[in-house]
């Protein structure tokens, strides 16, 4: 797990370090947001595949 700063520690840090830290957090947030979007798309595809498989398995044509 990453190191967590206390409020007191943040108050003593150099401004340039805090700016750099914030920029890194923004980049990490963007990366994670992109990963979440990709995973959501994959989940939608899987749900669609399950729905189609269930229709093929339990649909009208299986009641012959």
N, C-alpha and C positions, 0 to 999 in steps of 0.2 A: 504494500500500500504506500502511496505517495506521502511525503512529509506534509503535515498541516501546520501552517503558521498561526500563531496566536495574534490577537489584535495588537498586543504590545510589541511583538516582533515586527509586524508589518509597519508599525509607526516608526521604528528605528531604521528601516531599510532605506536605501538610496532610491530616489525617484526613478532613475534609469532602470534599476533592477526591477522595480514594480511594473514599469511600462513593458519591459521585456517579458516578464512573467504573464502579464495580461495578454500580450500578443500571442504568446504560446498557448494560453488557455482558449483564446478565440480560434486559433487554428485547430486545436484539439476538438473543440466544440463543432466546428465545421465538418471535420472528418467523421465524428460520431454521428452527426446529423445525416451525412451522406450514407453511412452504413445502415442507419435506421431506415432510411428510405429504400435502400436495396433490399433489406430484410422484409420490409412491408410488402414490396412487390413480389418477392418470393413466396410469402405467405398467401397472397392473393392468388397466385398461380396454383399453389398447392390446394387451396380451398376449391378452386375451380376444377382441378383434377379429381378431387374427392367427390365433388358433386356429380361430375360426369360418370365416375366409376359407380357411384350409388345408383344413378339413373339406369346405367347398363345392367347392373346386378338386380335391382329391385323394380325396374320399370315394367311397363305393360308387356313388352316382348318376352320377359322372363316368366310370364304367367301362362304360357302355352300348355 
